[in-house]
Amino acid sequence: MVRLIAFRSWCLQLLSAVLLALTVAAPAHALEGFWDDPFKDLKADVEEARDSGKAGVFAFFEMDECPFCHRMKTQVFTDPEVQAYIDEHFVTVSIDIEGDVMMTDPEGEQIKEKDFAFKKYRVRATPVMIFFDTEGKPALRYTGPTQSAEEFLLLMKFVASGAYQEPGMNFFKFKKQQS
């Protein structure tokens, strides 16, 4: 009897471990192909966005230990509607604010990811999302995670529609108008 209980306990622990592994692995797989530029060449990304008729470039500034970045990647960026919209309207790139990887900024300068984040855009905390227009200029900067996939969709629509250029318009007014 004791052996049977021990065996059941062992089986439940094994099942829990397998399910946990599958749960953790699923979001990473769901983001496969989400980031367009593994080489982090923002100058080329801006040109690609312009040439393909997209609204611009979406840059996601993150770091490994950031729970809010993780939530964006597992709960927001994995949403099928978000993926379809961002694929149609933006070129995407991820920037590690602690990274030593060399990248190219929108002006063509070679710079480390961490220097681009901190020295050029004063990114100290994550996540920070910057949408660049088709001239390589920041169209919108959003600090912190969005509340939901729906809010992130509105954020993208705010930029893609050009509403960010309207005098006196900001994302919060746009969001209120859309509801």
C-alpha positions in Angstrom: 0.0 0.0 0.0 2.8 2.4 0.9 4.6 1.6 -2.4 1.4 2.3 -4.4 1.0 5.7 -2.7 4.7 6.5 -3.3 4.4 5.5 -6.9 1.2 7.7 -7.4 3.0 10.6 -5.8 6.0 10.1 -8.1 3.8 9.9 -11.2 2.0 13.1 -10.3 5.3 14.9 -9.8 6.5 13.7 -13.1 3.3 14.7 -14.8 3.5 18.1 -13.2 7.1 18.6 -14.3 6.2 17.6 -17.9 3.2 20.0 -18.0 5.3 22.8 -16.6 8.0 22.3 -19.2 5.4 22.3 -22.0 3.8 25.5 -20.6 7.1 27.3 -20.4 8.2 26.1 -23.9 4.9 27.0 -25.6 5.2 30.8 -25.5 8.8 30.8 -26.9 7.6 28.6 -29.8 4.6 30.9 -30.3 7.0 33.9 -30.8 9.1 32.0 -33.4 9.3 34.4 -36.4 7.8 37.4 -34.4 11.1 39.3 -34.5 12.0 40.3 -38.1 15.6 41.4 -37.5 18.0 39.1 -35.7 20.9 41.3 -36.9 19.4 44.5 -35.3 20.0 46.8 -38.3 17.5 49.5 -37.7 18.6 51.5 -40.7 17.8 48.6 -43.0 14.6 47.9 -41.0 13.4 51.5 -41.6 14.2 51.1 -45.3 12.4 47.8 -45.4 9.3 49.3 -43.7 9.3 52.2 -46.1 9.8 50.0 -49.2 7.1 47.6 -48.2 4.5 50.2 -47.3 4.5 49.5 -43.6 4.0 52.2 -40.9 7.5 51.8 -39.5 9.6 49.8 -37.1 8.5 48.4 -33.7 11.5 48.2 -31.2 10.9 46.3 -28.0 13.5 47.2 -25.3 13.8 44.4 -22.8 16.1 42.5 -20.4 16.1 38.9 -19.3 15.1 39.4 -15.7 12.1 41.6 -16.5 8.8 40.0 -15.5 6.8 42.6 -17.4 8.8 41.8 -20.6 8.1 38.2 -20.1 4.3 38.9 -19.7 4.3 40.9 -22.9 6.1 38.1 -24.8 3.9 35.3 -23.4 0.5 37.0 -23.2 0.4 39.9 -25.6 2.8 39.1 -28.5 1.5 35.6 -28.8 -2.1 36.8 -29.5 -2.9 35.8 -33.1 -4.6 39.2 -33.8 -1.5 41.1 -32.5 0.8 38.9 -34.6 -1.3 39.5 -37.8 -1.5 43.2 -37.3 2.1 43.8 -36.4 3.2 41.6 -39.4 1.1 43.7 -41.7 2.1 47.1 -40.4 5.6 47.0 -38.8 9.1 45.5 -39.0 10.0 44.2 -35.5 13.2 44.2 -33.5 14.1 43.3 -29.9 16.8 45.3 -28.1 18.5 43.9 -25.0 19.2 46.9 -22.8 22.1 45.0 -21.2 23.3 43.5 -24.5 26.8 43.8 -25.9 25.7 42.8 -29.4 26.6 45.4 -32.0 23.7 46.8 -33.9 23.0 49.6 -36.4 20.9 52.6 -35.3 18.5 54.3 -37.7 21.2 56.8 -38.8 23.6 53.9 -39.7 25.9 54.2 -36.7 27.3 50.9 -35.3 26.6 50.8 -31.5 26.1 48.2 -28.8 22.5 47.4 -27.8 23.0 48.7 -24.3 24.5 51.9 -25.5 21.8 52.4 -28.0 19.2 51.9 -25.3 20.7 54.0 -22.6 22.7 56.7 -24.4 20.4 57.3 -27.3 17.0 56.7 -25.7 17.5 56.8 -22.0 16.0 53.4 -21.5 16.8 52.3 -17.9 13.7 50.2 -17.0 11.8 47.8 -19.2 9.8 47.1 -21.1 10.0 50.2 -23.3 8.4 50.1 -26.8 9.4 52.7 -29.4 7.7 52.9 -32.8 10.0 54.5 -35.4 8.4 56.0 -38.5 9.6 55.4 -42.1 12.2 58.1 -41.7 13.7 56.5 -38.6 12.3 59.1 -36.2 10.6 58.0 -33.0 6.8 58.2 -33.6 5.8 56.9 -30.1 7.5 55.8 -26.9 5.5 53.7 -24.5 7.0 52.7 -21.1 5.8 49.6 -19.3 3.6 46.7 -20.4 0.2 47.2 -21.9 -2.7 45.9 -19.9 -3.8 43.4 -22.6 -3.4 42.4 -26.2 -6.4 44.6 -27.0 -4.6 47.7 -25.6 -1.4 46.8 -27.5 -3.5 46.5 -30.7 -4.8 50.0 -30.0 -1.3 51.3 -29.5 -0.2 49.9 -32.9 -3.3 51.3 -34.6 -2.5 54.7 -33.0 0.8 54.7 -34.8 -0.2 52.9 -38.0 -3.2 55.2 -38.6 -1.0 58.3 -38.2 -3.2 59.6 -35.3 0.0 60.2 -33.3 0.7 63.1 -35.7 -2.5 65.0 -35.0 -2.1 68.1 -32.9 -3.1 67.6 -29.3 -3.6 63.9 -29.8 -2.0 61.3 -27.5 -2.5 57.6 -27.0 -4.8 58.0 -24.0 -7.2 60.3 -26.0 -7.1 57.9 -28.9 -7.9 55.0 -26.7 -10.8 56.8 -25.2 -12.2 57.7 -28.6 -12.0 54.1 -29.7 -14.0 52.8 -26.8 
